[in-house]
Amino acid sequence: MDHTTHAHHAHKKHSGHEHHGHQGGHGASAGGHDHEAMVADYRKRFWVTLVLTIPILALAPMIQGFLGLEEILAFPGDSYVLALLSSIVYFYGGWPFLKGLWTEVSARNIGMMTLIGVAISAAYIYSMAVTVTGAQETFFWELATLIAIMLFGHWIEMKSVMGAGKALEKLARLMPDTAHLVNEDGSVTDVPVSQLKNGDNLLIKPGEKVPADGVIVKGETSVNESMLTGESKPVAKIEGAQVIGGSINGEGSITVAVAKTGDETFLSSVIRLVEEAQASKSKTQDLANTAAKWLTYIALFGGFFTAFGWTALTGQGFAFAMERAVTVMVIACPHALGLAVPLVVARSTAIAATNGLLIRDRTAFEEARNIDAIIFDKTGTLTQGAFGITDTLVFSDSYTPHEVVAYAASIEAHSEHPIAKGIVKDAKEKWDVENFRAIPGKGAEGVVKGKDVKAVSPGYIRSNGFSADDPRIEELSRQGKTVIFVLIDNVLAGAIALADIIRPESKQAIAQLRRMGVQCIMLTGDNKEVAKWVGEEIGLDEVIAEVLPDEKAAKVKEVQARGLVVAMTGDGVNDAPALAQANVGIAIGAGTDVAIETADIILVKSNPLDVAAILGLARATYGKMIQNLFWATGYNTIAIPAAAGAFFPLGIILSPAIGAVFMSSSTIICAINAQLLRLKERKDVAEGSLYEDHAG
């Protein structure tokens, strides 16, 4: 797969979405070129127009009179030179708007380009007619400055749009062009990444990018996955560990067996999700589009009635009336309104993707700001889904907690049982075992450092007459923990309690969500004792335990029946129906494909803190949308009447050029405001909000 092409395609698609409602003009001006060519085109037209505007201003009778330079700058035939220069500006500088006017009218989709096209055409045609009759009341200098300002506004705005879409290109550029293929004879050949097949072995040297998703078959290293997950800390990788294409290898040289290539890779799926999210319609965008359409009609009719009113009802001349009409149409252009929401959508989607928060459904993401309650699956979501040591009890002064665990781990190292693996994993030390023997259904035994050691269940202790009346054992059992007893030379030396280990971030995540006013509920198939212990440890509002897999969706519906907007977070196959039932389904990325395909949002890092992050980002995104809609429409309540001449008796009057400045400023403010959306670093999570919504 050519990732550069992929990103380029996404970028063009994105830019079309950005200009929803007036893409005809922008698309036309680009002549089918890519977004960068469109930016370059507007930049070139702006500079040419600006250079021509200088002599146009010098030759304009009104400017000469204002500066008292008529005798110096005026010459015979100067009005025709002025008309010629203005014609060049109209047809060359105004071409994107004229072509946009034609495209929108042909498609019966009246929009912003129609407004600008009508405004500059009215000013140009009127001025040319006046020039032919020998009068001097032309709009040439207003026309030139209007087009220059409009081109400048479009140029700056499109650069902002391009910046919002850069995340896709950055993601695509993560994938290297070549890979070191390890041949069957052990030799290494450099091949294009596009030629890789599943099962190929690749050599990845220190500091190089991983060319494709795969599994380490030789060597160990640490890998920087920050661009894909937002996690800056390198992740340790050993044989059997998965690596993601596009991540950066650390200090070790490794051999990786390719598992996924081309469109199957994690990076490609991220790019695809970002494309879909940026292209999907936003409910807020529908509102903005409707408002922009109405504003266009208001501007066209307002311009007509302004010209008619000043001409028919006052003593002002037609030139004054025309200037007022042109200003109304320019200042009411709904350009900023068309960009207010898409710019924020593009920015928030890019922020989410580069922080391991993948949005599959924009509507659900917007709904996330209204979440009242979040239901968490326990195993693999709030917990690690693997046993670990939580408590170590010692019953004999002859041994320390460290030694009790070490003796047990030495025996359990020969077992494949999940509980045994949990003890071995958490032990800091273990020793050689002789005469290892399994005790069916009860544990195992062997000789360690000359001592007879047994790691056994409570059933073995009871059936063999050992006394374990310690109240701490009862408390551990009440919490639903699994207790393993350690016998050394037939003496009860200690006990080890194990449980599904709670993720260290879970408690912080729940605290953050509760500060945000969200109820936190856990849904699990585990027994009530285990569920209650987990709930108390991390501060949950409610625990629903002993739920069968096929009952989870019904439980979500019950919570919704309380009148709550509910999000469900899970990672397993049995979570898929519940994810679909919830208002917002959030899949932990390390989970199954079924859960991920059912979810609206995917958390790549399996970090509960990211649930709070995505809700915070959703709220901040909506806030930015509202701010931009205010900037895009609020000024019109004063600007349109001012443009029409409502404040003329007070001596306040706006020219078309000033109108263009107001309109362009509104657009640029919206573009800059969208770029101010930020996601805080994870280290700030415990201290407060997970996002920064800089004031617009």
C-alpha positions as CSV (number, residue, x, y, z in Angstrom):
1,M,0.0,0.0,0.0
2,D,1.2,3.5,-0.8
3,H,0.6,5.3,2.5
4,T,1.5,8.7,1.1
5,T,-1.2,8.3,-1.6
6,H,-3.6,7.1,1.0
7,A,-3.1,10.2,3.1
8,H,-3.2,12.4,0.0
9,H,-6.5,11.0,-0.9
10,A,-7.8,11.4,2.6
11,H,-6.6,15.0,2.6
12,K,-8.5,15.9,-0.6
13,K,-11.6,14.2,0.8
14,H,-11.2,16.1,4.0
15,S,-10.8,19.5,2.3
16,G,-14.0,18.9,0.4
17,H,-15.8,18.2,3.6
18,E,-14.3,21.4,5.2
19,H,-15.9,23.5,2.6
20,H,-19.3,22.0,2.8
21,G,-21.8,24.4,1.4
22,H,-19.4,26.3,-0.8
23,Q,-17.1,23.6,-2.1
24,G,-18.0,24.6,-5.6
25,G,-15.9,27.7,-5.5
26,H,-13.0,26.1,-3.9
27,G,-13.1,23.1,-6.0
28,A,-13.4,25.2,-9.1
29,S,-10.5,27.4,-8.2
30,A,-8.3,24.5,-7.7
31,G,-9.1,23.1,-11.1
32,G,-8.9,19.5,-9.7
33,H,-5.5,20.1,-8.1
34,D,-4.7,19.0,-4.6
35,H,-5.2,21.1,-1.5
36,E,-1.7,22.5,-1.5
37,A,-2.1,23.6,-5.1
38,M,-5.3,25.4,-4.1
39,V,-3.6,27.2,-1.3
40,A,-0.8,28.2,-3.7
41,D,-3.4,29.4,-6.3
42,Y,-5.1,31.7,-3.8
43,R,-1.7,33.0,-2.6
44,K,-0.6,33.8,-6.1
45,R,-3.9,35.5,-7.0
46,F,-3.8,37.5,-3.8
47,W,-0.3,38.9,-4.4
48,V,-1.0,39.8,-8.1
49,T,-4.3,41.5,-7.0
50,L,-2.5,43.4,-4.2
51,V,0.2,44.7,-6.6
52,L,-2.5,45.9,-9.1
53,T,-4.6,47.4,-6.2
54,I,-1.8,50.0,-5.5
55,P,-2.1,51.9,-8.9
56,I,-5.9,51.4,-8.7
57,L,-6.0,53.2,-5.4
58,A,-3.7,55.9,-6.8
59,L,-6.0,56.5,-9.8
60,A,-9.3,56.4,-7.9
61,P,-10.8,60.0,-7.9
62,M,-12.1,59.5,-4.3
63,I,-8.7,58.6,-3.0
64,Q,-7.0,61.4,-4.9
65,G,-9.4,63.9,-3.5
66,F,-9.1,62.5,0.0
67,L,-5.2,62.8,-0.2
68,G,-5.3,66.1,-2.1
69,L,-3.2,64.6,-5.0
70,E,-5.5,65.2,-7.9
71,E,-3.1,67.5,-9.7
72,I,-0.2,65.1,-9.2
73,L,-1.8,61.7,-10.0
74,A,-4.6,62.6,-12.5
75,F,-3.9,62.6,-16.3
76,P,-6.0,62.4,-19.5
77,G,-7.5,59.0,-20.0
78,D,-6.7,57.8,-16.4
79,S,-10.3,56.6,-16.0
80,Y,-9.7,54.0,-18.8
81,V,-6.4,52.9,-17.3
82,L,-8.2,52.5,-14.0
83,A,-11.0,50.5,-15.7
84,L,-8.3,48.2,-17.5
85,L,-6.4,47.5,-14.2
86,S,-9.7,46.8,-12.4
87,S,-10.8,44.5,-15.2
88,I,-7.7,42.4,-14.7
89,V,-8.3,42.3,-11.0
90,Y,-12.0,41.3,-11.6
91,F,-11.3,38.5,-14.0
92,Y,-8.0,37.2,-12.6
93,G,-8.4,37.9,-8.8
94,G,-12.1,37.3,-8.9
95,W,-12.0,34.2,-11.0
96,P,-12.4,31.6,-8.1
97,F,-15.5,33.5,-7.0
98,L,-17.0,33.9,-10.5
99,K,-16.5,30.2,-11.2
100,G,-17.9,29.3,-7.8
101,L,-21.0,31.4,-8.6
102,W,-21.5,29.5,-11.8
103,T,-21.0,26.1,-10.1
104,E,-23.4,26.9,-7.3
105,V,-26.1,28.3,-9.6
106,S,-25.8,25.4,-12.0
107,A,-26.1,22.9,-9.1
108,R,-29.0,25.0,-7.6
109,N,-27.0,25.1,-4.4
110,I,-26.8,28.8,-3.7
111,G,-24.0,29.6,-1.2
112,M,-21.2,31.8,-0.2
113,M,-19.6,31.9,-3.7
114,T,-22.9,33.2,-5.1
115,L,-22.9,36.1,-2.7
116,I,-19.3,37.1,-3.4
117,G,-19.7,36.6,-7.2
118,V,-22.9,38.7,-7.3
119,A,-21.3,41.4,-5.1
120,I,-18.1,41.9,-7.2
121,S,-20.1,41.6,-10.5
122,A,-22.6,44.2,-9.5
123,A,-19.7,46.6,-8.5
124,Y,-17.7,45.9,-11.7
125,I,-20.6,46.1,-14.2
126,Y,-21.9,49.3,-12.6
127,S,-18.4,50.9,-12.5
128,M,-17.8,50.0,-16.2
129,A,-21.1,51.5,-17.2
130,V,-20.4,54.7,-15.3
131,T,-16.9,54.9,-16.9
132,V,-18.4,54.6,-20.4
133,T,-20.8,57.5,-19.7
134,G,-17.9,59.7,-18.5
135,A,-18.9,59.9,-14.8
136,Q,-16.4,59.3,-11.9
137,E,-18.6,57.6,-9.3
138,T,-17.0,54.2,-9.8
139,F,-16.4,51.3,-7.3
140,F,-13.1,50.3,-8.9
141,W,-11.0,50.8,-5.8
142,E,-13.6,49.2,-3.6
143,L,-13.8,46.3,-6.0
144,A,-10.0,45.8,-6.0
145,T,-9.6,46.0,-2.2
146,L,-12.7,43.7,-1.7
147,I,-11.2,41.0,-4.0
148,A,-7.7,41.3,-2.4
149,I,-9.2,40.9,1.1
150,M,-11.4,38.0,0.1
151,L,-8.5,36.2,-1.5
152,F,-6.3,36.8,1.6
153,G,-9.1,35.5,3.9
154,H,-9.5,32.3,1.7
155,W,-5.7,31.8,1.6
156,I,-5.3,32.0,5.4
157,E,-8.4,29.9,6.0
158,M,-7.3,27.2,3.7
159,K,-3.9,27.0,5.3
160,S,-5.7,26.4,8.6
161,V,-7.9,23.7,7.0
162,M,-4.7,22.1,5.7
163,G,-3.2,22.2,9.1
164,A,-6.2,20.4,10.6
165,G,-5.7,17.6,8.1
166,K,-2.0,17.2,8.5
167,A,-2.5,14.5,11.1
168,L,-3.3,12.0,8.4
169,E,-0.2,12.8,6.5
170,K,1.9,12.5,9.6
171,L,0.4,9.1,10.3
172,A,1.0,8.0,6.7
173,R,4.6,9.1,6.8
174,L,5.2,6.9,9.9
175,M,5.5,3.8,7.6
176,P,9.0,3.4,6.1
177,D,9.4,2.8,2.4
178,T,11.7,-0.2,2.7
179,A,12.2,-3.2,5.0
180,H,15.1,-5.6,5.7
181,L,13.8,-9.0,4.6
182,V,15.5,-12.0,6.2
183,N,15.9,-14.8,3.6
184,E,15.8,-18.5,4.4
185,D,19.6,-18.8,4.2
186,G,19.9,-16.0,6.8
187,S,20.9,-13.3,4.4
188,V,19.2,-9.9,4.5
189,T,17.7,-8.1,1.4
190,D,16.2,-4.6,1.3
191,V,12.7,-4.7,-0.3
192,P,9.9,-2.2,-0.7
193,V,7.3,-2.4,2.1
194,S,4.6,-2.9,-0.5
195,Q,6.1,-6.3,-1.4
196,L,5.9,-7.7,2.1
197,K,3.7,-10.8,2.7
198,N,2.3,-12.3,5.9
199,G,4.9,-14.6,7.5
200,D,8.0,-12.8,6.1
201,N,10.7,-12.3,8.7
202,L,12.1,-8.8,9.0
203,L,15.3,-7.5,10.7
204,I,14.7,-4.2,12.5
205,K,17.7,-2.4,13.7
206,P,17.9,0.0,16.7
207,G,16.3,3.3,15.9
208,E,14.5,2.1,12.8
209,K,10.7,2.3,12.1
210,V,8.8,-1.0,12.2
211,P,7.6,-1.6,8.6
212,A,4.5,-3.7,9.3
213,D,2.5,-5.2,12.1
214,G,4.0,-8.4,13.4
215,V,5.3,-10.6,16.2
216,I,8.9,-10.6,17.6
217,V,10.5,-14.0,16.9
218,K,14.0,-13.1,18.0
219,G,15.5,-10.5,20.3
220,E,14.1,-8.0,22.8
221,T,13.9,-4.2,22.8
222,S,11.7,-1.3,23.8
223,V,9.4,0.4,21.2
224,N,8.2,4.0,21.0
225,E,4.5,3.9,20.0
226,S,3.8,7.5,20.9
227,M,2.6,8.7,17.5
228,L,0.0,5.8,17.5
229,T,-1.1,5.7,21.1
230,G,-0.1,9.0,22.6
231,E,2.0,7.2,25.2
232,S,5.4,8.8,25.4
233,K,7.1,6.0,27.5
234,P,8.8,3.3,25.5
235,V,7.1,-0.1,25.8
236,A,9.3,-3.2,26.6
237,K,9.0,-6.0,24.0
238,I,10.3,-9.6,24.3
239,E,9.9,-12.6,22.0
240,G,6.2,-13.3,21.3
241,A,5.2,-9.6,21.8
242,Q,3.3,-7.8,19.1
243,V,4.7,-4.7,17.4
244,I,2.8,-2.0,15.4
245,G,3.9,-0.8,12.0
246,G,5.1,2.8,12.2
247,S,6.4,2.6,15.7
248,I,10.1,3.2,16.4
249,N,12.4,0.4,17.6
250,G,14.6,1.3,20.6
251,E,18.0,-0.1,21.6
252,G,17.7,-3.7,20.6
253,S,18.0,-5.5,17.2
254,I,14.9,-7.7,16.6
255,T,13.5,-10.1,14.1
256,V,9.8,-9.7,13.4
257,A,7.4,-12.1,11.6
258,V,4.9,-10.1,9.5
259,A,1.3,-10.6,10.6
260,K,-0.5,-7.8,8.7
261,T,0.4,-5.8,5.6
262,G,-1.1,-3.0,3.6
263,D,-4.7,-2.1,4.4
264,E,-4.8,-4.7,7.2
265,T,-2.3,-2.9,9.4
266,F,-3.2,-1.0,12.6
267,L,-1.9,2.2,11.1
268,S,-4.0,1.8,8.0
269,S,-7.1,1.2,10.1
270,V,-6.3,4.3,12.1
271,I,-6.1,6.4,8.9
272,R,-9.3,4.9,7.6
273,L,-11.1,5.7,10.9
274,V,-9.9,9.3,10.9
275,E,-11.0,9.7,7.3
276,E,-14.4,8.3,8.0
277,A,-14.8,10.4,11.2
278,Q,-13.7,13.6,9.5
279,A,-16.0,13.0,6.5
280,S,-19.0,12.0,8.6
281,K,-21.8,14.5,9.2
282,S,-22.1,16.3,12.5
283,K,-25.5,17.2,13.9
284,T,-24.1,20.6,14.8
285,Q,-22.9,20.9,11.2
286,D,-26.5,20.3,9.9
287,L,-27.6,23.2,12.1
288,A,-24.7,25.4,10.7
289,N,-25.5,24.5,7.1
290,T,-29.2,25.4,7.5
291,A,-28.2,28.7,9.1
292,A,-25.7,29.4,6.3
293,K,-28.3,28.7,3.6
294,W,-30.8,31.2,5.3
295,L,-28.0,33.7,5.7
296,T,-27.3,33.5,2.0
297,Y,-30.9,34.2,1.1
298,I,-31.1,37.0,3.6
299,A,-27.9,38.6,2.1
300,L,-29.2,38.4,-1.5
301,F,-32.6,39.8,-0.7
302,G,-31.2,42.2,1.8
303,G,-28.8,43.6,-0.9
304,F,-31.7,44.0,-3.4
305,F,-34.0,45.7,-0.9
306,T,-31.1,47.9,0.4
307,A,-30.4,49.2,-3.1
308,F,-34.1,49.6,-3.8
309,G,-34.8,51.4,-0.5
310,W,-31.9,53.9,-0.7
311,T,-32.8,54.7,-4.3
312,A,-36.5,54.9,-4.1
313,L,-37.1,56.2,-0.5
314,T,-34.2,58.7,0.1
315,G,-32.4,61.4,-1.8
316,Q,-29.1,59.4,-2.0
317,G,-27.9,58.5,-5.5
318,F,-27.8,55.1,-7.1
319,A,-24.0,54.8,-6.5
320,F,-24.5,55.2,-2.8
321,A,-27.4,52.6,-2.9
322,M,-25.2,50.2,-4.9
323,E,-22.3,50.5,-2.4
324,R,-24.7,49.7,0.5
325,A,-26.1,46.7,-1.4
326,V,-22.6,45.3,-2.2
327,T,-21.5,45.8,1.4
328,V,-24.5,43.9,2.7
329,M,-23.9,40.9,0.5
330,V,-20.2,40.8,1.3
331,I,-20.5,41.2,5.1
332,A,-23.3,38.6,5.3
333,C,-21.2,35.9,3.5
334,P,-21.7,32.7,5.6
335,H,-18.1,31.5,5.0
336,A,-17.2,31.3,8.6
337,L,-20.4,29.6,9.4
338,G,-19.6,26.9,6.8
339,L,-16.2,26.3,8.5
340,A,-17.1,26.8,12.1
341,V,-18.0,23.2,12.8
342,P,-15.8,21.2,10.2
343,L,-12.6,22.9,11.4
344,V,-13.3,21.8,15.0
345,V,-14.4,18.3,13.8
346,A,-11.1,17.9,11.9
347,R,-9.0,19.2,14.8
348,S,-10.7,17.0,17.5
349,T,-10.5,13.9,15.3
350,A,-6.8,14.5,14.7
351,I,-6.1,15.1,18.4
352,A,-8.0,11.9,19.3
353,A,-6.2,9.7,16.7
354,T,-2.7,10.8,17.7
355,N,-3.6,10.1,21.4
356,G,-4.9,6.6,20.8
357,L,-8.6,7.6,20.9
358,L,-10.2,6.4,17.7
359,I,-13.6,7.8,16.7
360,R,-15.7,5.5,14.5
361,D,-19.0,7.4,14.8
362,R,-19.0,11.3,15.0
363,T,-22.7,11.4,16.2
364,A,-21.9,9.1,19.1
365,F,-18.8,11.1,19.9
366,E,-20.9,14.3,20.1
367,E,-23.4,12.4,22.2
368,A,-20.5,11.5,24.7
369,R,-20.7,15.1,26.1
370,N,-24.2,14.2,27.5
371,I,-23.2,11.0,29.2
372,D,-24.7,10.6,32.6
373,A,-23.4,7.1,33.5
374,I,-20.6,4.8,32.3
375,I,-20.9,1.1,32.7
376,F,-17.5,-0.7,32.8
377,D,-16.9,-4.4,32.2
378,K,-14.5,-5.6,34.9
379,T,-12.1,-8.2,33.5
380,G,-9.7,-6.6,31.1
381,T,-11.1,-3.2,31.4
382,L,-10.9,-2.1,35.1
383,T,-8.7,-5.0,35.8
384,Q,-5.8,-6.5,33.9
385,G,-7.5,-9.8,33.2
386,A,-4.6,-11.8,34.8
387,F,-4.0,-13.0,38.4
388,G,-1.5,-11.2,40.6
389,I,-0.5,-11.3,44.2
390,T,-2.5,-8.9,46.4
391,D,-1.5,-10.1,49.9
392,T,1.1,-12.3,51.6
393,L,0.5,-13.7,55.1
394,V,3.3,-15.3,57.2
395,F,2.4,-17.8,60.0
396,S,6.0,-18.7,61.0
397,D,8.8,-16.5,62.3
398,S,11.2,-18.6,60.4
399,Y,10.3,-17.0,57.0
400,T,9.8,-13.6,55.5
401,P,7.0,-12.7,53.1
402,H,9.6,-12.6,50.3
403,E,10.7,-16.2,51.1
404,V,7.2,-17.5,51.3
405,V,6.5,-16.1,47.8
406,A,9.9,-17.4,46.5
407,Y,9.3,-20.9,47.7
408,A,5.8,-21.0,46.2
409,A,7.0,-19.5,42.9
410,S,9.7,-22.2,42.7
411,I,7.0,-24.9,42.8
412,E,4.4,-23.1,40.6
413,A,7.0,-22.4,37.9
414,H,6.3,-25.9,36.7
415,S,2.5,-25.4,36.4
416,E,0.5,-23.9,33.6
417,H,-2.5,-22.9,35.8
418,P,-3.4,-19.1,35.6
419,I,-3.1,-18.8,39.4
420,A,0.4,-20.4,39.4
421,K,1.4,-18.0,36.6
422,G,0.3,-15.1,38.7
423,I,2.5,-16.2,41.6
424,V,5.5,-16.7,39.3
425,K,5.0,-13.4,37.6
426,D,5.0,-11.4,40.8
427,A,7.8,-13.2,42.6
428,K,11.1,-11.4,42.8
429,E,13.1,-14.6,43.1
430,K,12.7,-18.4,42.6
431,W,15.0,-21.4,43.0
432,D,15.5,-24.8,41.4
433,V,13.1,-27.7,42.2
434,E,13.7,-31.4,42.6
435,N,11.2,-34.2,42.7
436,F,8.3,-31.9,41.4
437,R,4.9,-33.6,41.7
438,A,1.4,-32.4,41.0
439,I,-1.2,-33.0,43.7
440,P,-4.4,-33.5,41.5
441,G,-7.0,-30.8,42.2
442,K,-5.1,-29.5,45.2
443,G,-1.7,-28.0,44.2
444,A,1.9,-29.2,43.7
445,E,5.0,-30.1,45.7
446,G,8.7,-30.5,45.4
447,V,12.1,-30.1,47.1
448,V,13.5,-26.6,47.1
449,K,16.8,-25.8,48.8
450,G,16.6,-29.1,50.6
451,K,13.1,-28.4,52.0
452,D,9.9,-30.2,51.2
453,V,7.6,-27.4,49.8
454,K,3.9,-27.6,49.0
455,A,1.7,-24.9,47.4
456,V,-1.8,-26.0,48.0
457,S,-5.5,-25.0,48.1
458,P,-7.7,-24.4,51.2
459,G,-9.3,-27.8,50.5
460,Y,-5.9,-29.6,51.0
461,I,-5.4,-27.7,54.3
462,R,-8.8,-28.7,55.6
463,S,-8.6,-32.4,54.5
464,N,-5.1,-32.8,56.0
465,G,-5.9,-31.4,59.4
466,F,-4.0,-28.1,59.3
467,S,-5.4,-25.2,61.2
468,A,-5.9,-21.9,59.3
469,D,-8.3,-19.9,61.6
470,D,-6.5,-16.6,61.0
471,P,-9.2,-13.9,60.6
472,R,-7.2,-12.4,57.8
473,I,-7.9,-15.5,55.7
474,E,-11.6,-15.0,56.2
475,E,-11.4,-11.4,55.1
476,L,-9.4,-12.3,52.0
477,S,-12.0,-15.0,51.2
478,R,-14.8,-12.5,51.8
479,Q,-13.2,-10.2,49.2
480,G,-13.4,-13.1,46.7
481,K,-9.6,-13.5,46.5
482,T,-8.0,-16.9,45.8
483,V,-5.8,-18.1,48.7
484,I,-2.9,-20.4,48.2
485,F,-1.2,-21.9,51.3
486,V,2.5,-22.6,51.5
487,L,3.7,-25.6,53.6
488,I,7.5,-26.0,54.2
489,D,8.6,-29.3,55.8
490,N,5.0,-29.9,56.7
491,V,4.6,-26.7,58.6
492,L,2.1,-24.0,57.6
493,A,4.6,-21.2,56.7
494,G,2.3,-18.7,55.0
495,A,-0.5,-17.9,52.6
496,I,-0.6,-15.9,49.3
497,A,-3.8,-14.2,48.2
498,L,-4.3,-13.5,44.5
499,A,-7.0,-11.6,42.5
500,D,-7.5,-10.2,39.0
501,I,-5.2,-7.2,39.4
502,I,-6.9,-3.8,39.3
503,R,-5.3,-1.5,36.7
504,P,-3.3,1.2,38.4
505,E,-5.1,3.9,36.4
506,S,-8.7,2.6,37.2
507,K,-9.0,4.5,40.5
508,Q,-7.8,7.8,39.0
509,A,-10.2,7.3,36.0
510,I,-13.2,6.7,38.2
511,A,-12.3,9.7,40.4
512,Q,-12.0,11.9,37.3
513,L,-15.3,10.8,35.9
514,R,-17.1,11.4,39.1
515,R,-15.6,14.9,39.2
516,M,-17.1,15.3,35.8
517,G,-20.5,14.4,37.2
518,V,-20.7,10.9,35.6
519,Q,-22.0,7.9,37.5
520,C,-19.6,4.9,37.4
521,I,-21.1,1.4,37.3
522,M,-19.4,-2.0,36.9
523,L,-21.0,-4.9,35.2
524,T,-19.4,-8.3,35.7
525,G,-20.1,-12.0,35.6
526,D,-17.9,-12.5,38.7
527,N,-19.3,-13.3,42.1
528,K,-20.6,-10.5,44.3
529,E,-17.7,-10.7,46.8
530,V,-15.1,-10.1,44.1
531,A,-17.2,-7.4,42.5
532,K,-17.8,-5.6,45.8
533,W,-14.1,-5.6,46.6
534,V,-13.2,-4.1,43.2
535,G,-15.9,-1.5,43.5
536,E,-14.7,-0.5,47.0
537,E,-11.1,-0.4,45.9
538,I,-11.6,2.0,43.0
539,G,-14.6,4.0,44.3
540,L,-17.5,2.9,42.0
541,D,-21.0,4.2,42.5
542,E,-22.7,0.9,41.7
543,V,-21.7,-2.7,41.1
544,I,-23.9,-5.2,39.1
545,A,-22.4,-8.7,39.6
546,E,-23.1,-12.4,38.5
547,V,-24.5,-11.2,35.2
548,L,-24.5,-13.9,32.4
549,P,-23.0,-12.8,29.1
550,D,-26.3,-12.8,27.3
551,E,-27.8,-10.6,30.1
552,K,-25.4,-7.7,29.7
553,A,-27.3,-5.8,27.0
554,A,-30.5,-6.1,29.1
555,K,-28.7,-4.6,32.1
556,V,-27.5,-1.6,30.0
557,K,-31.2,-1.1,28.9
558,E,-32.3,-1.2,32.6
559,V,-29.8,1.6,33.4
560,Q,-31.1,3.6,30.4
561,A,-34.6,3.1,31.6
562,R,-33.6,5.3,34.6
563,G,-33.5,8.2,32.2
564,L,-29.7,8.2,31.9
565,V,-27.6,8.6,28.8
566,V,-25.3,5.6,29.0
567,A,-21.8,4.7,27.7
568,M,-20.6,1.1,27.9
569,T,-16.9,0.2,28.0
570,G,-15.7,-3.4,27.4
571,D,-13.3,-5.6,25.5
572,G,-14.8,-9.1,25.1
573,V,-17.0,-10.9,22.6
574,N,-19.7,-11.0,25.3
575,D,-19.6,-7.2,25.6
576,A,-20.5,-6.6,21.9
577,P,-24.4,-6.6,22.4
578,A,-24.0,-4.3,25.4
579,L,-21.7,-1.9,23.4
580,A,-24.4,-1.8,20.7
581,Q,-27.2,-1.2,23.1
582,A,-25.5,1.7,24.9
583,N,-25.9,5.3,23.7
584,V,-22.1,5.3,23.2
585,G,-20.1,2.1,22.9
586,I,-16.4,2.3,23.9
587,A,-14.1,-0.6,23.1
588,I,-10.8,-1.2,24.9
589,G,-8.4,-1.6,22.0
590,A,-6.6,-4.7,23.3
591,G,-9.9,-6.5,23.1
592,T,-11.5,-8.6,20.4
593,D,-12.3,-7.6,16.9
594,V,-16.0,-8.2,17.5
595,A,-16.1,-5.7,20.4
596,I,-14.1,-3.1,18.3
597,E,-16.4,-3.5,15.3
598,T,-19.4,-2.9,17.5
599,A,-18.1,0.1,19.3
600,D,-18.4,3.8,18.4
601,I,-15.0,4.8,20.0
602,I,-11.9,2.6,20.4
603,L,-9.3,3.2,23.1
604,V,-6.0,1.8,21.7
605,K,-4.1,1.7,25.0
606,S,-6.6,-0.2,27.1
607,N,-6.3,2.6,29.7
608,P,-9.4,3.5,31.7
609,L,-8.1,7.1,32.0
610,D,-8.8,7.4,28.2
611,V,-12.5,7.0,28.9
612,A,-12.4,10.2,30.9
613,A,-10.2,11.7,28.2
614,I,-12.7,11.0,25.4
615,L,-15.6,12.5,27.4
616,G,-13.5,15.6,28.2
617,L,-12.5,15.9,24.5
618,A,-16.2,15.6,23.5
619,R,-17.2,18.3,25.9
620,A,-14.4,20.6,24.8
621,T,-15.2,19.9,21.1
622,Y,-18.8,20.9,21.5
623,G,-17.7,24.0,23.4
624,K,-15.4,25.0,20.5
625,M,-18.3,24.4,18.0
626,I,-20.6,26.7,20.0
627,Q,-17.8,29.4,20.3
628,N,-17.2,29.2,16.5
629,L,-20.9,29.4,15.7
630,F,-21.1,32.5,17.8
631,W,-18.1,34.1,16.1
632,A,-19.6,33.1,12.7
633,T,-23.0,34.5,13.3
634,G,-23.0,36.9,16.2
635,Y,-21.3,39.8,14.4
636,N,-24.0,39.7,11.7
637,T,-26.7,41.1,14.0
638,I,-24.8,44.4,14.1
639,A,-22.8,44.2,10.9
640,I,-25.7,43.6,8.4
641,P,-27.7,46.6,9.6
642,A,-24.5,48.7,9.6
643,A,-23.7,47.6,6.1
644,A,-27.2,48.5,4.9
645,G,-26.7,52.0,6.3
646,A,-28.9,51.8,9.4
647,F,-26.3,54.0,11.3
648,F,-25.9,56.5,8.4
649,P,-27.6,59.3,10.4
650,L,-24.9,58.8,13.1
651,G,-22.2,59.2,10.5
652,I,-21.3,55.5,10.6
653,I,-21.0,53.9,7.2
654,L,-19.2,50.8,6.0
655,S,-17.5,50.4,2.6
656,P,-17.4,47.0,0.8
657,A,-13.7,46.7,1.7
658,I,-14.4,47.2,5.4
659,G,-17.3,44.6,5.1
660,A,-14.8,42.2,3.6
661,V,-12.4,42.8,6.5
662,F,-15.2,41.9,9.0
663,M,-16.2,38.8,7.1
664,S,-12.6,37.5,6.6
665,S,-11.8,38.3,10.3
666,S,-14.7,36.2,11.4
667,T,-13.5,33.3,9.3
668,I,-9.9,33.6,10.5
669,I,-11.0,33.8,14.2
670,C,-13.0,30.5,13.7
671,A,-9.9,28.9,12.1
672,I,-7.6,30.0,14.9
673,N,-10.1,29.1,17.6
674,A,-10.4,25.5,16.3
675,Q,-6.6,25.1,16.5
676,L,-6.6,26.1,20.2
677,L,-8.3,22.8,21.1
678,R,-5.8,20.7,23.1
679,L,-5.7,17.4,25.0
680,K,-3.7,17.6,28.2
681,E,-0.8,15.3,29.0
682,R,-1.8,12.1,30.9
683,K,0.3,13.2,33.9
684,D,-2.2,16.0,34.4
685,V,-5.1,13.7,34.7
686,A,-5.1,13.3,38.4
687,E,-4.9,17.1,38.9
688,G,-8.0,18.0,36.9
689,S,-9.5,18.3,33.4
690,L,-8.2,16.1,30.6
691,Y,-8.6,18.7,28.0
692,E,-7.8,22.4,27.5
693,D,-10.5,24.5,25.9
694,H,-8.7,27.8,25.4
695,A,-11.2,30.7,25.3
696,G,-12.3,31.5,21.8
